[in-house]
């Protein structure tokens, strides 16, 4: 009897949440997508099994990126799809973090492609210490994404190819659509790293210049003597931060689910960045902002109102520069702000996640009209 009561209670809570979001969506100007998973659903074994079944249908593969680094990826293809969504994930992330989002996108009729960026997830590393967040050249991320697009995504016919990116992946995506304007039909950038902030590398805008100088000097000695890159000052190996101390999401159940996946897969654990990564991240973000006017496809920028990993100023500047070019502008003219949300919109509490995903899905749907 108690189990039946709990199921009824969860169903009632889910219905109430969706009703409230539907009401809120009328004031925010986007429709509600009632098929999206809720936090209550994640406590329902049947829903969790459906998410797992969808994930088990994935295809896994790899390709060689720049300097023959092995890049791992997954694809979940749908019959009679509305299009394909290519996900460019954030720093430290692996595709295993995206099980719930892949399920939600699949229920909306989209095929999903995700690759793990070089130096993280299941992909190859450039350092002996596998937990170092490192890249020799930020453009390598862009080149790898291009190879992924050409060798994997384009092997299949899709009516629409849509780019969905988060955090560091958003910075990479911005650089990509500036360089390759004709590959994707539209791009949605969630909390894009268009200017890094304190939480992303234990530093801030004020030290970008200093880190750039010191890392360039160290680059010379690495080249000359083969020295291993070093963590940025204050950085170190992977730490499982308790939920109460995290500033990434307000959702405890989603936070614990993603942390468990990392605990179960030792090889995907990533610690802090190297000073080299910080310097090149600063350069790449600046380049993405300055070249925003080169973007010709529809682009949506979602801004988390309480983000401590990336700055709103960088996202605002990107949209301002895009509009100043006179040929295009961010959807709505400026970033779409999810007030009160932390950085991780895809694993946030329902009150933030559902409006964010609804906005993205409406944006993608509009490209098919």
C-alpha positions in Angstrom: 0.0 0.0 0.0 2.8 2.4 0.9 4.5 1.9 -2.5 1.3 2.7 -4.3 0.8 5.8 -2.1 4.4 7.0 -3.0 3.7 6.5 -6.7 0.5 8.4 -6.5 2.2 11.2 -4.6 5.1 11.4 -7.1 2.6 11.5 -10.0 0.7 14.3 -8.3 3.8 16.3 -7.6 4.9 15.9 -11.3 1.5 17.1 -12.5 1.7 20.1 -10.2 5.2 21.0 -11.3 4.3 20.8 -14.9 1.1 22.9 -14.3 3.2 25.6 -12.6 5.8 25.6 -15.4 3.1 25.8 -18.0 1.6 28.8 -16.3 5.0 30.4 -16.0 5.8 29.8 -19.6 3.0 32.0 -20.7 4.7 34.9 -19.0 8.2 34.1 -20.3 7.1 33.7 -23.9 7.9 30.1 -24.6 5.8 27.0 -24.6 6.1 24.2 -22.1 7.3 20.7 -23.2 5.4 18.3 -20.9 7.5 15.4 -22.0 10.6 16.6 -20.2 11.8 14.6 -17.3 11.2 16.0 -13.8 13.1 15.4 -10.5 10.1 13.4 -9.3 10.4 11.2 -12.4 14.0 10.5 -11.5 12.8 8.8 -8.3 10.5 6.5 -10.3 12.2 3.2 -11.2 10.1 2.9 -14.4 11.2 6.3 -15.7 14.8 5.6 -14.8 14.6 2.3 -16.7 13.3 4.1 -19.7 16.2 6.5 -19.6 18.6 3.6 -19.3 17.0 1.7 -22.2 17.3 4.7 -24.4 21.0 5.1 -23.4 21.6 1.4 -24.1 20.5 1.9 -27.7 23.5 4.2 -28.3 26.2 3.5 -30.9 29.7 4.0 -29.6 32.7 4.8 -31.7 35.9 6.8 -32.0 37.9 8.8 -34.6 41.3 10.4 -34.6 41.5 14.1 -33.8 44.4 16.5 -34.2 47.8 14.8 -33.5 46.0 11.4 -33.7 44.4 11.8 -30.3 41.5 9.3 -30.0 38.2 11.0 -29.6 35.3 8.8 -28.3 31.6 9.5 -29.1 28.1 8.1 -28.9 25.1 8.4 -31.2 21.5 7.7 -30.5 19.6 7.6 -33.8 15.8 7.9 -34.1 13.5 6.8 -36.9 11.4 9.5 -38.4 13.5 12.1 -36.6 12.9 15.9 -36.6 16.6 16.4 -37.0 19.9 15.7 -35.3 21.3 17.5 -32.3 25.0 17.5 -31.9 26.1 18.3 -28.3 29.4 20.0 -27.5 29.8 19.4 -23.8 31.6 21.4 -21.1 35.0 21.2 -19.3 35.5 18.0 -17.2 32.4 16.4 -18.8 31.8 13.1 -20.6 28.8 12.0 -22.6 27.8 9.8 -19.7 26.6 12.9 -17.9 24.0 13.5 -20.7 21.8 10.4 -20.3 18.7 12.4 -19.1 19.1 15.1 -21.7 19.6 12.5 -24.5 16.4 10.8 -23.3 14.5 14.1 -23.3 15.7 15.1 -26.8 14.9 11.6 -28.1 11.3 11.9 -26.8 11.1 15.2 -28.7 12.1 13.3 -31.9 15.7 14.2 -32.2 18.7 12.0 -32.9 21.6 12.8 -30.6 25.4 12.9 -31.2 27.9 13.6 -28.4 31.7 13.4 -28.4 34.1 13.7 -25.5 36.5 16.5 -26.1 40.2 15.7 -26.1 41.8 15.6 -22.7 38.6 14.5 -20.9 35.9 11.9 -20.7 36.8 8.7 -22.5 38.9 10.5 -25.1 42.7 10.6 -25.2 44.9 12.8 -23.0 47.9 15.0 -23.8 49.5 14.7 -20.3 50.8 11.8 -18.3 48.4 12.7 -15.4 45.0 11.8 -16.9 43.2 14.1 -14.5 44.8 17.4 -15.8 42.5 19.6 -17.7 44.8 20.4 -20.6 45.0 21.3 -24.3 47.9 22.4 -26.4 45.8 24.6 -28.6 42.2 25.6 -28.2 41.6 25.4 -31.9 42.2 21.7 -31.6 38.8 21.4 -30.0 37.2 23.1 -33.0 39.1 20.9 -35.4 38.0 17.8 -33.6 34.4 18.9 -33.8 34.8 19.5 -37.5 36.1 16.0 -37.9 33.2 14.6 -35.8 30.8 16.5 -38.1 32.4 15.3 -41.3 33.2 11.7 -40.4 30.3 10.8 -38.1 27.4 13.1 -38.2 27.3 13.6 -41.9 27.4 9.9 -42.6 23.7 9.9 -42.0 21.1 12.0 -43.7 19.4 14.5 -41.4 16.7 17.1 -42.3 18.3 19.5 -39.8 21.6 19.6 -38.0 21.4 21.5 -34.8 24.3 22.4 -32.4 23.6 22.4 -28.7 26.5 23.4 -26.5 27.3 23.9 -22.8 29.9 26.0 -21.0 33.4 25.3 -22.5 31.5 23.5 -25.3 29.6 26.8 -25.9 32.9 28.6 -26.4 34.0 25.9 -28.8 30.7 26.0 -30.6 30.9 29.8 -31.0 34.3 29.5 -32.6 33.0 26.7 -34.8 30.0 28.5 -36.3 32.2 31.6 -36.9 34.7 29.4 -38.8 32.2 27.0 -40.5 29.0 29.0 -41.0 27.3 26.5 -43.2 27.5 23.2 -41.3 24.7 23.7 -38.8 21.2 25.1 -39.3 21.1 26.7 -35.8 23.0 26.7 -32.6 21.8 27.0 -28.9 24.5 27.9 -26.4 23.8 27.1 -22.7 25.9 29.1 -20.2 28.6 29.4 -22.9 32.2 30.2 -21.9 32.6 33.5 -23.7 34.5 34.8 -20.7 35.7 32.4 -18.0 35.1 33.3 -14.4 36.5 32.3 -11.0 34.9 28.8 -10.6 36.1 27.5 -14.0 39.8 27.6 -13.2 40.5 29.1 -9.8 41.2 32.5 -11.5 39.4 35.4 -13.0 39.5 38.0 -15.8 42.1 40.1 -14.0 44.7 37.4 -14.2 44.2 36.2 -17.8 47.0 38.4 -18.9 49.4 37.3 -16.2 48.7 33.6 -16.7 49.2 34.1 -20.5 52.7 35.5 -19.9 53.8 32.8 -17.4 52.3 30.0 -19.5 54.1 31.1 -22.7 57.4 31.1 -20.8 56.6 27.6 -19.4 55.6 26.5 -23.0 59.2 27.2 -24.0 60.6 25.0 -21.3 58.1 22.3 -22.0 59.2 22.3 -25.6 62.9 22.5 -24.7 63.1 19.9 -21.9 59.8 17.9 -22.2 58.5 19.1 -18.9 55.0 18.0 -17.9 52.4 20.9 -17.8 51.4 22.0 -14.3 48.0 22.7 -12.7 47.0 26.3 -12.4 47.9 27.8 -8.9 45.6 26.2 -6.3 44.5 23.4 -8.7 44.8 19.7 -8.3 43.3 16.3 -9.1 39.5 15.4 -9.1 37.5 16.1 -6.0 33.9 15.0 -5.4 32.5 18.2 -4.0 29.6 17.6 -1.6 26.2 18.9 -3.0 25.9 21.4 -0.1 29.2 23.1 -1.3 28.5 23.1 -5.0 27.6 26.1 -7.1 26.7 24.3 -10.3 23.1 23.2 -9.7 20.3 23.5 -7.1 19.1 20.0 -7.9 20.5 17.4 -5.4 19.1 14.4 -7.2 20.6 15.4 -10.6 23.9 16.4 -8.9 24.2 13.0 -7.1 23.3 11.1 -10.3 26.1 12.7 -12.3 28.6 12.4 -9.5 27.8 8.7 -9.2 28.5 8.2 -12.9 31.9 9.6 -12.4 32.5 7.5 -9.3 31.6 4.4 -11.4 34.0 5.4 -14.2 37.4 6.3 -12.8 38.9 7.2 -16.2 36.5 10.1 -16.8 37.6 12.0 -13.7 39.2 15.4 -14.4 40.7 17.8 -11.9 41.7 21.4 -12.4 43.1 23.0 -15.5 46.7 23.6 -16.3 47.9 27.2 -16.6 48.4 26.6 -20.3 44.7 25.8 -20.6 43.7 28.9 -18.7 45.7 31.2 -21.0 44.3 29.6 -24.2 40.8 29.6 -22.8 41.1 33.4 -22.2 42.4 33.9 -25.8 39.7 31.7 -27.3 36.8 33.4 -25.4 38.1 36.8 -26.5 38.3 35.6 -30.1 34.8 34.2 -30.0 33.4 37.5 -28.7 35.3 39.7 -31.2 34.4 37.5 -34.2 30.7 37.1 -33.3 29.6 39.1 -36.4 30.8 36.2 -38.5 27.9 34.0 -37.3 25.2 33.8 -40.0 22.9 31.1 -38.6 20.2 31.5 -36.0 21.8 31.4 -32.5 20.3 31.3 -29.0 22.3 32.2 -25.9 21.0 31.0 -22.5 22.4 32.8 -19.5 22.2 31.4 -16.0 21.3 34.2 -13.6 23.6 33.0 -10.7 26.5 31.6 -12.8 29.9 31.6 -11.1 31.7 29.7 -13.8 31.4 32.1 -16.7 30.6 35.8 -16.8 27.3 37.3 -18.2 29.4 40.2 -19.6 31.1 37.9 -22.1 27.8 36.5 -23.3 26.3 40.0 -23.5 29.3 41.2 -25.5 29.0 38.3 -27.9 25.3 39.2 -28.7 26.1 42.9 -28.9 28.9 42.3 -31.4 26.7 39.9 -33.4 24.0 42.5 -33.7 26.5 45.3 -34.4 27.5 43.4 -37.5 24.2 44.3 -39.0 23.4 40.9 -40.5 22.3 38.8 -37.6 21.5 38.8 -33.9 21.0 36.5 -31.0 17.5 35.1 -30.7 15.5 37.8 -28.9 18.3 40.3 -29.4 20.2 39.3 -26.3 20.9 36.3 -24.0 17.8 34.6 -22.6 18.2 34.8 -18.8 17.1 32.1 -16.5 16.9 34.1 -13.3 18.2 32.4 -10.2 19.8 29.4 -12.0 23.3 28.2 -11.5 25.7 27.3 -14.3 24.5 23.7 -15.1 21.1 24.4 -16.7 20.8 20.8 -18.1 21.0 19.3 -14.6 19.3 22.2 -12.7 16.1 22.0 -10.6 13.0 21.7 -12.6 12.0 25.3 -12.1 15.2 26.3 -14.1 15.8 23.3 -16.3 12.3 23.0 -17.9 12.1 26.7 -19.0 15.7 26.5 -20.3 15.0 23.3 -22.3 11.6 24.5 -23.5 13.2 27.7 -24.8 15.8 25.6 -26.7 13.2 23.2 -28.1 11.0 26.1 -29.3 14.1 27.6 -30.9 14.9 24.4 -32.7 11.3 23.8 -33.7 11.3 27.3 -35.3 14.1 26.3 -37.6 11.9 23.6 -39.2 9.1 26.0 -40.1 
